[in-house]
Amino acid sequence: MRVKLVLILLFFLLPAGKFATGQMDVNNAQAIFIYNFLSQTQWPEGSIGENLIIGVLGTTPTTAHLKKITDQRKIGTKSVVVVQFSNSKELTNCHLLFIASNKSSEMAAVQQKLNGKSCLIVGEKTGLTNSGAGIDFAIIDGKLRYKINEQNIKSQNLFLSSQLVQMAMK
């Protein structure tokens, strides 16, 4: 857990200029954050089966990084599986859904499809927390940051670690 927090802190300190020059890929950083979000979220008892499932709605380079990061890794005793969806109609049960920027307009359909299910929704597009996502990303003052909408998280019957909440931008 301490290693994960150190990784998160490092990404807060990395300037966006490094992302732009290719020294650090923003999509790789997003994937690391998403993996950490998954590891620091609690779902209702009995809502997790054999695997923790990360769904990706839409097309984004972050998907390849997620697959690489989660390959052969476990969170606790659970394997992590990444599943890609082309549109909201294809959505099936997942524990975390990452919505690519090119599918952010499908947020209402996503909410309808996931109604009553405990799924952490993470938006690639800044401002998606205003439309129902629990977390979204932004580059602020040259740093990759994330915002949490605690009301949206609670409506999904999820609990985030206090460390994750404290490190979010306000």
Phi and psi in degrees as GROMACS dihedral restraints (atoms count N, CA, C in turn):
[ dihedral_restraints ]
;  ai    aj    ak    al  type     phi  dphi    fc
    3     4     5     6     1   -63.8    20    10
    4     5     6     7     1   -37.7    20    10
    6     7     8     9     1   -63.2    20    10
    7     8     9    10     1   -41.5    20    10
    9    10    11    12     1   -62.9    20    10
   10    11    12    13     1   -41.8    20    10
   12    13    14    15     1   -65.1    20    10
   13    14    15    16     1   -37.9    20    10
   15    16    17    18     1   -63.5    20    10
   16    17    18    19     1   -43.1    20    10
   18    19    20    21     1   -60.3    20    10
   19    20    21    22     1   -43.2    20    10
   21    22    23    24     1   -62.4    20    10
   22    23    24    25     1   -45.6    20    10
   24    25    26    27     1   -61.6    20    10
   25    26    27    28     1   -39.7    20    10
   27    28    29    30     1   -59.4    20    10
   28    29    30    31     1   -39.8    20    10
   30    31    32    33     1   -70.3    20    10
   31    32    33    34     1   -26.6    20    10
   33    34    35    36     1   -68.5    20    10
   34    35    36    37     1   -26.9    20    10
   36    37    38    39     1   -91.9    20    10
   37    38    39    40     1   -13.1    20    10
   39    40    41    42     1   -79.8    20    10
   40    41    42    43     1   123.8    20    10
   42    43    44    45     1   -71.3    20    10
   43    44    45    46     1   150.3    20    10
   45    46    47    48     1   -62.5    20    10
   46    47    48    49     1   -27.0    20    10
   48    49    50    51     1   -55.9    20    10
   49    50    51    52     1   -35.7    20    10
   51    52    53    54     1   -67.6    20    10
   52    53    54    55     1   -32.7    20    10
   54    55    56    57     1   -64.4    20    10
   55    56    57    58     1   -44.7    20    10
   57    58    59    60     1   -66.7    20    10
   58    59    60    61     1   -32.9    20    10
   60    61    62    63     1   -85.5    20    10
   61    62    63    64     1    -3.5    20    10
   63    64    65    66     1    90.4    20    10
   64    65    66    67     1    -3.7    20    10
   66    67    68    69     1   -66.5    20    10
   67    68    69    70     1   -32.0    20    10
   69    70    71    72     1  -141.2    20    10
   70    71    72    73     1   126.0    20    10
   72    73    74    75     1   -86.4    20    10
   73    74    75    76     1   124.2    20    10
   75    76    77    78     1   -59.3    20    10
   76    77    78    79     1   -33.8    20    10
   78    79    80    81     1   -68.0    20    10
   79    80    81    82     1   -36.4    20    10
   81    82    83    84     1   -65.3    20    10
   82    83    84    85     1   -41.9    20    10
   84    85    86    87     1   -63.0    20    10
   85    86    87    88     1   -41.4    20    10
   87    88    89    90     1   -61.0    20    10
   88    89    90    91     1   -41.8    20    10
   90    91    92    93     1   -61.7    20    10
   91    92    93    94     1   -41.3    20    10
   93    94    95    96     1   -64.4    20    10
   94    95    96    97     1   -43.5    20    10
   96    97    98    99     1   -59.0    20    10
   97    98    99   100     1   -46.8    20    10
   99   100   101   102     1   -60.0    20    10
  100   101   102   103     1   -44.4    20    10
  102   103   104   105     1   -58.8    20    10
  103   104   105   106     1   -42.0    20    10
  105   106   107   108     1   -68.3    20    10
  106   107   108   109     1   -37.2    20    10
  108   109   110   111     1   -59.1    20    10
  109   110   111   112     1   -44.3    20    10
  111   112   113   114     1   -60.5    20    10
  112   113   114   115     1   -42.1    20    10
  114   115   116   117     1   -75.1    20    10
  115   116   117   118     1   -16.5    20    10
  117   118   119   120     1  -113.8    20    10
  118   119   120   121     1    26.0    20    10
  120   121   122   123     1  -118.4    20    10
  121   122   123   124     1   140.6    20    10
  123   124   125   126     1  -110.8    20    10
  124   125   126   127     1   131.3    20    10
  126   127   128   129     1  -102.4    20    10
  127   128   129   130     1   160.6    20    10
  129   130   131   132     1   -58.1    20    10
  130   131   132   133     1   147.5    20    10
  132   133   134   135     1   -55.6    20    10
  133   134   135   136     1   135.0    20    10
  135   136   137   138     1    83.6    20    10
  136   137   138   139     1     1.6    20    10
  138   139   140   141     1   -92.9    20    10
  139   140   141   142     1    -2.5    20    10
  141   142   143   144     1  -115.5    20    10
  142   143   144   145     1   127.9    20    10
  144   145   146   147     1   -89.8    20    10
  145   146   147   148     1  -134.2    20    10
  147   148   149   150     1   -69.8    20    10
  148   149   150   151     1   -34.7    20    10
  150   151   152   153     1  -125.9    20    10
  151   152   153   154     1   155.9    20    10
  153   154   155   156     1   -94.3    20    10
  154   155   156   157     1   127.5    20    10
  156   157   158   159     1  -112.7    20    10
  157   158   159   160     1   124.7    20    10
  159   160   161   162     1  -101.7    20    10
  160   161   162   163     1   117.9    20    10
  162   163   164   165     1   -95.8    20    10
  163   164   165   166     1   143.2    20    10
  165   166   167   168     1  -122.3    20    10
  166   167   168   169     1   119.0    20    10
  168   169   170   171     1   -98.8    20    10
  169   170   171   172     1   115.8    20    10
  171   172   173   174     1   101.2    20    10
  172   173   174   175     1  -171.1    20    10
  174   175   176   177     1  -110.9    20    10
  175   176   177   178     1   125.1    20    10
  177   178   179   180     1  -156.8    20    10
  178   179   180   181     1   144.4    20    10
  180   181   182   183     1   -62.5    20    10
  181   182   183   184     1   -18.0    20    10
  183   184   185   186     1   -60.4    20    10
  184   185   186   187     1   -29.1    20    10
  186   187   188   189     1   -58.3    20    10
  187   188   189   190     1   -46.7    20    10
  189   190   191   192     1   -61.7    20    10
  190   191   192   193     1   -40.4    20    10
  192   193   194   195     1   -66.6    20    10
  193   194   195   196     1   -39.6    20    10
  195   196   197   198     1   -60.6    20    10
  196   197   198   199     1   -45.0    20    10
  198   199   200   201     1   -62.3    20    10
  199   200   201   202     1   -39.9    20    10
  201   202   203   204     1   -66.9    20    10
  202   203   204   205     1   -44.6    20    10
  204   205   206   207     1   -66.4    20    10
  205   206   207   208     1   -38.0    20    10
  207   208   209   210     1   -87.9    20    10
  208   209   210   211     1   -11.9    20    10
  210   211   212   213     1   -58.9    20    10
  211   212   213   214     1   123.2    20    10
  213   214   215   216     1    66.0    20    10
  214   215   216   217     1    14.6    20    10
  216   217   218   219     1  -106.0    20    10
  217   218   219   220     1   154.4    20    10
  219   220   221   222     1  -128.1    20    10
  220   221   222   223     1   153.0    20    10
  222   223   224   225     1  -113.4    20    10
  223   224   225   226     1   111.4    20    10
  225   226   227   228     1    65.0    20    10
  226   227   228   229     1  -122.9    20    10
  228   229   230   231     1  -102.2    20    10
  229   230   231   232     1     2.4    20    10
  231   232   233   234     1   -97.8    20    10
  232   233   234   235     1   131.9    20    10
  234   235   236   237     1   -73.6    20    10
  235   236   237   238     1   153.6    20    10
  237   238   239   240     1  -109.2    20    10
  238   239   240   241     1   129.7    20    10
  240   241   242   243     1  -121.7    20    10
  241   242   243   244     1   135.7    20    10
  243   244   245   246     1  -107.2    20    10
  244   245   246   247     1   127.0    20    10
  246   247   248   249     1  -124.9    20    10
  247   248   249   250     1   133.1    20    10
  249   250   251   252     1  -103.1    20    10
  250   251   252   253     1   140.2    20    10
  252   253   254   255     1  -122.6    20    10
  253   254   255   256     1   135.7    20    10
  255   256   257   258     1   -78.1    20    10
  256   257   258   259     1   -34.2    20    10
  258   259   260   261     1  -149.2    20    10
  259   260   261   262     1   168.9    20    10
  261   262   263   264     1   -65.4    20    10
  262   263   264   265     1   -23.6    20    10
  264   265   266   267     1   -65.9    20    10
  265   266   267   268     1   -27.7    20    10
  267   268   269   270     1   -80.4    20    10
  268   269   270   271     1   -13.9    20    10
  270   271   272   273     1   -54.0    20    10
  271   272   273   274     1   135.1    20    10
  273   274   275   276     1  -125.4    20    10
  274   275   276   277     1  -178.5    20    10
  276   277   278   279     1   -58.2    20    10
  277   278   279   280     1   131.3    20    10
  279   280   281   282     1  -148.4    20    10
  280   281   282   283     1   158.3    20    10
  282   283   284   285     1   -89.3    20    10
  283   284   285   286     1   -31.1    20    10
  285   286   287   288     1  -136.6    20    10
  286   287   288   289     1   131.1    20    10
  288   289   290   291     1  -117.3    20    10
  289   290   291   292     1   119.5    20    10
  291   292   293   294     1   -97.9    20    10
  292   293   294   295     1   119.3    20    10
  294   295   296   297     1   -99.4    20    10
  295   296   297   298     1   114.2    20    10
  297   298   299   300     1   -65.3    20    10
  298   299   300   301     1   153.3    20    10
  300   301   302   303     1   -53.4    20    10
  301   302   303   304     1   -37.8    20    10
  303   304   305   306     1   -71.9    20    10
  304   305   306   307     1    -4.2    20    10
  306   307   308   309     1  -122.3    20    10
  307   308   309   310     1    10.9    20    10
  309   310   311   312     1   -63.0    20    10
  310   311   312   313     1   -24.2    20    10
  312   313   314   315     1   -69.1    20    10
  313   314   315   316     1   -11.8    20    10
  315   316   317   318     1   -92.7    20    10
  316   317   318   319     1    13.2    20    10
  318   319   320   321     1   -57.0    20    10
  319   320   321   322     1   -42.8    20    10
  321   322   323   324     1   -62.0    20    10
  322   323   324   325     1   -42.8    20    10
  324   325   326   327     1   -66.3    20    10
  325   326   327   328     1   -36.2    20    10
  327   328   329   330     1   -62.7    20    10
  328   329   330   331     1   -47.5    20    10
  330   331   332   333     1   -61.0    20    10
  331   332   333   334     1   -40.2    20    10
  333   334   335   336     1   -65.1    20    10
  334   335   336   337     1   -43.2    20    10
  336   337   338   339     1   -66.9    20    10
  337   338   339   340     1   -36.6    20    10
  339   340   341   342     1   -95.2    20    10
  340   341   342   343     1     7.3    20    10
  342   343   344   345     1   -51.4    20    10
  343   344   345   346     1   123.3    20    10
  345   346   347   348     1    85.9    20    10
  346   347   348   349     1    -4.8    20    10
  348   349   350   351     1  -100.9    20    10
  349   350   351   352     1   144.6    20    10
  351   352   353   354     1   -86.7    20    10
  352   353   354   355     1    99.2    20    10
  354   355   356   357     1  -138.0    20    10
  355   356   357   358     1   125.4    20    10
  357   358   359   360     1   -79.1    20    10
  358   359   360   361     1   116.2    20    10
  360   361   362   363     1   -97.4    20    10
  361   362   363   364     1   124.3    20    10
  363   364   365   366     1  -120.0    20    10
  364   365   366   367     1   125.9    20    10
  366   367   368   369     1  -100.9    20    10
  367   368   369   370     1   134.9    20    10
  369   370   371   372     1   -73.2    20    10
  370   371   372   373     1   -31.5    20    10
  372   373   374   375     1   -85.3    20    10
  373   374   375   376     1   131.8    20    10
  375   376   377   378     1   -59.1    20    10
  376   377   378   379     1   135.5    20    10
  378   379   380   381     1    95.8    20    10
  379   380   381   382     1    -4.2    20    10
  381   382   383   384     1   -68.4    20    10
  382   383   384   385     1   -18.8    20    10
  384   385   386   387     1   -65.1    20    10
  385   386   387   388     1   -22.1    20    10
  387   388   389   390     1   -75.5    20    10
  388   389   390   391     1   -14.9    20    10
  390   391   392   393     1  -109.5    20    10
  391   392   393   394     1     4.6    20    10
  393   394   395   396     1   126.5    20    10
  394   395   396   397     1   -13.4    20    10
  396   397   398   399     1   -69.8    20    10
  397   398   399   400     1   153.8    20    10
  399   400   401   402     1   -82.9    20    10
  400   401   402   403     1   -32.5    20    10
  402   403   404   405     1  -142.2    20    10
  403   404   405   406     1   144.4    20    10
  405   406   407   408     1  -141.3    20    10
  406   407   408   409     1   166.5    20    10
  408   409   410   411     1  -106.9    20    10
  409   410   411   412     1   155.4    20    10
  411   412   413   414     1  -157.0    20    10
  412   413   414   415     1   154.4    20    10
  414   415   416   417     1  -105.0    20    10
  415   416   417   418     1   113.4    20    10
  417   418   419   420     1  -119.4    20    10
  418   419   420   421     1   128.7    20    10
  420   421   422   423     1    48.8    20    10
  421   422   423   424     1    39.1    20    10
  423   424   425   426     1    79.2    20    10
  424   425   426   427     1    11.8    20    10
  426   427   428   429     1  -126.4    20    10
  427   428   429   430     1   140.3    20    10
  429   430   431   432     1   -72.2    20    10
  430   431   432   433     1   124.7    20    10
  432   433   434   435     1  -131.2    20    10
  433   434   435   436     1   169.9    20    10
  435   436   437   438     1  -137.0    20    10
  436   437   438   439     1   152.2    20    10
  438   439   440   441     1  -118.8    20    10
  439   440   441   442     1   141.6    20    10
  441   442   443   444     1  -116.1    20    10
  442   443   444   445     1   134.9    20    10
  444   445   446   447     1  -106.0    20    10
  445   446   447   448     1    98.0    20    10
  447   448   449   450     1   -63.0    20    10
  448   449   450   451     1   -31.4    20    10
  450   451   452   453     1   -64.5    20    10
  451   452   453   454     1   -42.0    20    10
  453   454   455   456     1   -64.9    20    10
  454   455   456   457     1   -37.3    20    10
  456   457   458   459     1   -63.4    20    10
  457   458   459   460     1   -47.9    20    10
  459   460   461   462     1   -63.7    20    10
  460   461   462   463     1   -34.9    20    10
  462   463   464   465     1   -65.4    20    10
  463   464   465   466     1   -19.0    20    10
  465   466   467   468     1   -95.1    20    10
  466   467   468   469     1     6.6    20    10
  468   469   470   471     1    58.9    20    10
  469   470   471   472     1    40.1    20    10
  471   472   473   474     1  -112.8    20    10
  472   473   474   475     1   157.4    20    10
  474   475   476   477     1  -132.0    20    10
  475   476   477   478     1   126.0    20    10
  477   478   479   480     1   -99.8    20    10
  478   479   480   481     1   147.7    20    10
  480   481   482   483     1   -61.2    20    10
  481   482   483   484     1   148.9    20    10
  483   484   485   486     1   -63.2    20    10
  484   485   486   487     1   -32.4    20    10
  486   487   488   489     1   -64.3    20    10
  487   488   489   490     1   -40.7    20    10
  489   490   491   492     1   -64.1    20    10
  490   491   492   493     1   -42.8    20    10
  492   493   494   495     1   -66.7    20    10
  493   494   495   496     1   -42.3    20    10
  495   496   497   498     1   -63.9    20    10
  496   497   498   499     1   -31.7    20    10
  498   499   500   501     1   -87.1    20    10
  499   500   501   502     1    -5.8    20    10
  501   502   503   504     1   -73.8    20    10
  502   503   504   505     1   154.7    20    10
  504   505   506   507     1   -76.6    20    10
  505   506   507   508     1   148.6    20    10
